[in-house]
Amino acid sequence: MNTGITGFDHVLIGVADLEQARDVWARLGFTVTPRGSHIGWGTANYCIMFPHDYIELLGIVDPSQFTNNLDRFLAQRGQGLLAVAFASADADETHAALRPRGLSVVASELVRRLELPEGSQLPRFRLVHFASGATPALNAFICQHLTPELMQRREWLRHDNCAIALEGVTISADRPEEMADAYRRLFGPEAVTVGSGRLDVSVGPHVIRFLSPGRLHRRYTGIALTHETPVAMVLTVKVADLLATRRYLSETGIPLVPIGGLRLVVPPDQATGVIVEFVVH
């Protein structure tokens, strides 16, 4: 089932205060790019780049302009996972492959102004938006970089916490088993694994894990997950050296949740509403 989707392009984290969020993620040991702003919109971002994927911190800088519902998201859910952008080398071909299945509705272009010391650059993207219900429990779209060279600088790829790539996301969902057919239609039956209270979806080298609230609480015991945070989200990041990551976080004073195993877990109050999980590559 070839749709041209090759994995995650990036994950979007909706934040209430963009400048504060930049400082929070920098304290976690991530190198943060210069600020970008979406032309014609009231939103801006900072990005955390890896060689093949990245994290986007997205905030509102002018609420009088179009925010693409970020204001509603923050009011209803608070800070956290806003969306996953899947990668495609040719968004139009992916759009054509998905349309006969009723999975995509429209393609569009997005231009961002990247505020560099030597002057602004204009990265451009081709997007494909999914039809309603195509990705249950997940806000998602498809992204093609039209100017990838503007988003890849060597100095942006080195992180003090040894991070090198995204591994996946984990999302709380009621009865995740019931969403399996939707993700089989999108990614094929071989990409979907179903268990009791669990649904795993492989997307290239990345994975989306949907866990029932009970399973998520058991996996992340020690983290206060309450009804005030209706959508719990875990961002799992690969690192080159887990011991070096632990040392950096400890020296910086970042509290770690004592979960055990070959993973380090940072609670959501230290990462703009997101549980950040570091695992060895």
For each residue, the residues with C-beta under 8 A, 3 or more apart:
1: 187 188
2: 97
3: 88 94 97 98 186 187
4: 88 89 90 93 94 97
5: 86 87 88 94 142 187 203 204
6: 86 87 88 89 204
7: 52 53 86 87 203 204 205 206
8: 11 53 84 85 86 87 166 168 203 204 206
9: 53 54 85 86 87 88 142 143 145
10: 47 53 54 55 56 84 85 143
11: 8 55 56 81 83 84 85 166 169 235
12: 56 58 81 82 83 84 85
13: 21 55 56 57 58 79 80 81 82 235 272 273 274
14: 58 59 70 73 74 77 79 80 81 82
15: 18 20 21 57 58 59 79 272 273
16: 20 21 59 74 78 79 272
17: 20 21 59
18: 15 21 22 35 44 45 46 57 58 59 60 61
19: 22 23
20: 15 16 17 23 24
21: 13 15 16 17 18 24 25 46 57 59 79 272
22: 18 19 25 26 32 35 46 57
23: 19 20 26 27
24: 20 21 27 28 270 271 272
25: 21 22 28 30 32 46 48 55 57 271 272
26: 22 23 29 30 31 32
27: 23 24 252 254
28: 24 25 161 249 252 254 266 270 271 276
29: 26 159 160 161 162 163 245 248 249 252
30: 25 26 48 55 159 160 161 163
31: 26 48 49 155 156 157 158 159 160
32: 22 25 26 46 47 48 57
33: 36 46 47 48 49 114 153 156
34: 46 114 115 116 117
35: 18 22 44 45 46 114 115
36: 33 44 45 46 47 112 113 114 115 123
37: 41 43 44 45 61 112 113 115
38: 41 43 44 45 110 111 112 113
39: 111 112 113 122
40: 65 66
41: 37 38 65 66 67 68
42: 60 61 62 63 64 65 66 67
43: 37 38 58 59 60 61 67 68 70
44: 18 35 36 37 38 58 59 61
45: 18 35 36 37 38 56 57 58 59 112
46: 18 21 22 25 32 33 34 35 36 56 57
47: 10 32 33 36 54 55 56 57 151 156
48: 25 30 31 32 33 54 55 56 57 159 163
49: 31 33 54 151 152 153 156 157
50: 53 54 157 163 164 165 166
51: 152 157 164 165
52: 7 165 205
53: 7 8 9 10 50 87 165 166 206
54: 9 10 47 48 49 50 151 166
55: 10 11 13 25 30 47 48 166 235
56: 10 11 12 13 45 46 47 48 85
57: 13 15 18 21 22 25 32 45 46 47 48 272
58: 12 13 14 15 18 43 44 45 70 82
59: 14 15 16 17 18 21 43 44 45 70
60: 18 42 43 63 67 70 71 74
61: 18 37 42 43 44
62: 42 65
63: 42 60 67 71
64: 42
65: 40 41 42 62
66: 40 41 42
67: 41 42 43 60 63 70 71
68: 41 43
69: 72 73
70: 14 43 58 59 60 67 73 74 82
71: 60 63 67 74 75
72: 69 75 76
73: 14 69 70 76 77 82
74: 14 16 60 70 71 77 78 79
75: 71 72
76: 72 73
77: 14 73 74 80 229 230 231
78: 16 74 228 229 273
79: 13 14 15 16 21 74 272 273 274
80: 13 14 77 229 231 233 268 272 273 274
81: 11 12 13 14 84 169 171 231 233 235 274
82: 12 13 14 58 70 73 139
83: 11 12 138 139 140 141
84: 8 10 11 12 81 138 139 140 169 208
85: 8 9 10 11 12 56 140 141 142 143
86: 5 6 7 8 9 140 141 142 143 203
87: 5 6 7 8 9 53 142 143 144 204
88: 3 4 5 6 9 91 93 94 128 142 143 144
89: 4 6 144
90: 4 93 94 144
91: 88 94 95 107 126 127 128 142 143 144
92: 95 96 107 126
93: 4 88 90 96 97
94: 3 4 5 88 90 91 97 98 104 128 142 144
95: 91 92 98 99 104 107 128 142
96: 92 93 99
97: 2 3 4 93 94 100
98: 3 94 95 101 103 104 128 130 186
99: 95 96 102 103 104
100: 97
101: 98 185
102: 99 131
103: 98 99 130 131 134 185 186
104: 94 95 98 99 107 128 129 130 131 134 142
105: 129 130 131
106: 128 129
107: 91 92 95 104 126 127 128 129
108: 126 127 129
109: 124 125 126 127 146
110: 38 124 125 127
111: 38 39 122 123 124 125
112: 36 37 38 39 45 122 123 124 125
113: 36 37 38 39 120 121 122
114: 33 34 35 36 120 121 122 123 150
115: 34 35 36 37 120
116: 34 119 120 121
117: 34
118:
119: 116
120: 113 114 115 116
121: 113 114 116 147 150
122: 39 111 112 113 114 147 150
123: 36 111 112 114 145 146 147 150 151
124: 109 110 111 112 146 147
125: 109 110 111 112 143 144 145 146
126: 91 92 107 108 109 143 144 146
127: 91 107 108 109 110 141 142 143 144
128: 88 91 94 95 98 104 106 107 141 142
129: 104 105 106 107 108 141 142
130: 98 103 104 105 134 135 140 141 142
131: 102 103 104 105 134
132:
133: 136 182
134: 103 104 130 131 140 182 185 186
135: 130 138 139 140 182 183 186
136: 133 173 179 182
137: 171 173 176 179 210
138: 83 84 135 171 208
139: 82 83 84 135
140: 83 84 85 86 130 134 135
141: 83 85 86 127 128 129 130
142: 5 9 85 86 87 88 91 94 95 104 127 128 129 130
143: 9 10 85 86 87 88 91 125 126 127
144: 87 88 89 90 91 94 125 126 127
145: 9 123 125 148 151
146: 109 123 124 125 126
147: 121 122 123 124 150 151
148: 145 151 152
149: 152
150: 114 121 122 123 147
151: 47 49 54 123 145 147 148
152: 49 51 148 149 156 157
153: 33 49 156 157
154: 157 158
155: 31 158
156: 31 33 47 49 152 153
157: 31 49 50 51 152 153 154
158: 31 154 155
159: 29 30 31 48 162 163 164
160: 29 30 31 248
161: 28 29 30 239 245 248 249 278
162: 29 159 239 240 241 242 244 245 248
163: 29 30 48 50 159 237 238 239 245 278
164: 50 51 159 238 239 240 281
165: 50 51 52 53 205 237 238 281
166: 8 11 50 53 54 55 206 235 236 237 238
167: 206 207 236 237 238 279
168: 8 206 207 208 209 236
169: 11 81 84 208 209 233 234 235 236
170: 208 209 210 211 216 219 233 234 236 275 277
171: 81 137 138 208 209 210 211 231 232 233 234
172: 210 211 212 213 216 225 231 232 233
173: 136 137 176 179 199 210 211 212
174: 212 213
175: 178 179 212
176: 137 173 179 180 197 198 199 210 211 212
177: 180 194 195 196 197 198 199
178: 175
179: 136 137 173 175 176 182 183 199 210
180: 176 177 183 184 192 194 199
181: 184 185
182: 133 134 135 136 179 185 186
183: 135 179 180 186 187 191 192 199 201
184: 180 181 187 188 189 191 192
185: 101 103 134 181 182
186: 3 98 103 134 135 182 183
187: 1 3 5 183 184 191 192 201 202 203
188: 1 184 191 192
189: 184 192
190:
191: 183 184 187 188 201 202 203
192: 180 183 184 187 188 189 199 200 201 202
193: 199 200 201 202
194: 177 180 198 199 200
195: 177 198 199 200
196: 177
197: 176 177 211 212 214 215
198: 176 177 194 195 209 210 211 212 215
199: 173 176 177 179 180 183 192 193 194 195 209 210
200: 192 193 194 195 207 208 209 210
201: 183 187 191 192 193 207 208 209 210
202: 187 191 192 193 206 207
203: 5 7 8 86 187 191 206 207 208
204: 5 6 7 8 87
205: 7 52 165
206: 7 8 53 166 167 168 202 203
207: 167 168 200 201 202 203
208: 84 138 168 169 170 171 200 201 203
209: 168 169 170 171 198 199 200 201 234
210: 137 170 171 172 173 176 179 198 199 200 201
211: 170 171 172 173 176 197 198 215 216 219
212: 172 173 174 175 176 197 198 215 216
213: 172 174 216 217 225 232
214: 197 217 218
215: 197 198 211 212 218 219
216: 170 172 211 212 213 219 220 225 232
217: 213 214 220 221 225
218: 214 215 221
219: 170 211 215 216
220: 216 217 223 225 232 234 257 259 265 275
221: 217 218 259
222: 257 258 259
223: 220 257 265 267 268 275
224: 267
225: 172 213 216 217 220 229 232
226: 229
227: 230
228: 78
229: 77 78 80 225 226 232 268 273
230: 77 227
231: 77 80 81 171 172
232: 171 172 213 216 220 225 229 268 275
233: 80 81 169 170 171 172 273 274 275
234: 169 170 171 209 220 274 275 276 277
235: 11 13 55 81 166 169 271 274 275 276 277
236: 166 167 168 169 170 263 277 278 279
237: 163 165 166 167 276 277 278 279
238: 163 164 165 166 167 278 279 280 281
239: 161 162 163 164 242 244 245 278 279 280 281
240: 162 164 244 280 281
241: 162 244 245 280
242: 162 239 245 246 262 263 264 278 279 280
243: 246 247
244: 162 239 240 241 247 248
245: 29 161 162 163 239 241 242 248 249 264 278
246: 242 243 249 250 256 264
247: 243 244 250 251
248: 29 160 161 162 244 245 251 252
249: 28 29 161 245 246 252 254 256 264 266
250: 246 247 253 254 256
251: 247 248
252: 27 28 29 248 249
253: 250
254: 27 28 249 250 266 270
255: 266 267 270
256: 246 249 250 264 265 266
257: 220 222 223 265 266 267
258: 222
259: 220 221 222 263 265
260:
261:
262: 242 279 280
263: 236 242 259 277 278 279
264: 242 245 246 249 256 277 278
265: 220 223 256 257 259 275 276 277 278
266: 28 249 254 255 256 257 270 271 275 276 277 278
267: 223 224 255 257 270 271 275
268: 80 223 229 232 271 272 273 274 275
269:
270: 24 28 254 255 266 267 276
271: 24 25 28 235 266 267 268 274 275 276
272: 13 15 16 21 24 25 57 79 80 268
273: 13 15 78 79 80 229 233 268
274: 13 79 80 81 233 234 235 268 271
275: 170 220 223 232 233 234 235 265 266 267 268 271
276: 28 234 235 237 265 266 270 271
277: 170 234 235 236 237 263 264 265 266
278: 161 163 236 237 238 239 242 245 263 264 265 266
279: 167 236 237 238 239 242 262 263
280: 238 239 240 241 242 262
281: 164 165 238 239 240
